[in-house]
Amino acid sequence: MIPFNRPSFHGNERSYMEQAIGNGSISGNGEFTKMAEATLSQLHGGATALLTTNCTHALEMSARLLDLQPGDEVIVPSYTFVSTASAFMWNGARPVFADSRPDTLNIDPEDVARLITPRTRAICIVHYAGVGADPVAFERLAAEHGLVLIEDNAHGLGGSVDGRTLGTFGALSTLSFHETKNITCGEGGALIINDPALVDRAEILREKGTNRARFLRGQVDKYTWADIGSSWVMSDMLAAILVGQLERFDDIQVERMRLWQRYRVELAEWAERVGATLPQVPDEAAHTAHMFHLRFASLHVRDAFIAHMREHSVMTVFHYQALHESPVGMSLHEGHACPVASEASQTLVRLPLFIDLSDADQATVIAAATSFTGP
Ligand SMILES: Cc1ncc(COP(=O)(O)O)c(C=O)c1O
């Protein structure tokens, strides 16, 4: 079976792990954490980067930094991973689900504008598949209504819109280094802080609510409990893997883009014939080749395609369930229609895309796909 995803470690990941062990300390804030944070900062134009245990926790940190109160609302896409919504609920805020644009499946700024109320505090956008989600429009909308913009950039490290880096538009943005992401350390994430006013408190929240980060820098002579935080620091062992991956980030992206383009070119004619839609990338967006997805006319056709690919020993997977249709989402949702999110959750499927996918295996995937003529 050709898997959907397989993480690849072809750089210094193993030797850096040895080095981390040799350093005698593999908890957080070590040498590799500093290196990874410096690289991520550089990739975000000098913003502060804090490694976290995962992207979900970076989103939870964002929610804590906003001091959300019960009754506050945060507008999020319906078509996203649960964490984009659930992170904002710990303080009693309510996620409000917006629909997506039909071309990119990114959260639709026009729908968001309709959902803003006096209770809205923030908008959290997701750059789906690493294609920028109208960040300039959202920047404008947030400024007009005095809202905080957060970018859940789990898919979009290295992407841009009109030359501006994804993850630098909002006051805060978050990254994921889960095994399924372009670069990975198994489980991991980062909070990127573009608003300098939030940096000190973010450091405190990540360190269980203490000012330990200032203590480690020698800025205070003892550290103390200063806020209500949690334990969101990444182990230096995982940071060591991440540094190895970040060193190869450009090469990884070039290879992923090559695979992505091959799918785009070699599936185009077949897709048109069977009425499947390939990913659409607006001209202004430089995407990250995070995933290659197809959309079919119905759930029935999509599921028949997945079964057909399995018969040809190729693993393909669907993606998000529209959150407004999930059990928790339904308990929160006030009936606003999100037809694009509903449709995508039923019709979208993702093809294998990882840098160790050989040309021969990709040819097998393409041959299997193009032999599908319908249910
Ligand atoms: C858009 C989005 N946000 C957040 C997450 C959660 O990431 P993590 O597993 O690092 O917590 C995911 C996971 O795939 C995701 O797709």
The ligand as a Gaussian input file, in Angstrom:
#p B3LYP/6-31G(d) Opt

LIG

0 1
 C       -5.718000      23.875000      10.582000
 C       -5.188000      23.083000      11.751000
 N       -5.061000      23.690000      12.932000
 C       -4.582000      23.031000      13.995000
 C       -4.214000      21.718000      13.923000
 C       -3.700000      21.019000      15.147000
 O       -2.317000      20.825000      15.076000
 P       -1.547000      20.007000      16.209000
 O       -1.746000      18.567000      15.921000
 O       -0.104000      20.426000      16.052000
 O       -2.104000      20.422000      17.524000
 C       -4.333000      21.037000      12.711000
 C       -3.961000      19.619000      12.618000
 O       -3.784000      19.021000      11.608000
 C       -4.840000      21.741000      11.587000
 O       -5.013000      21.130000      10.390000

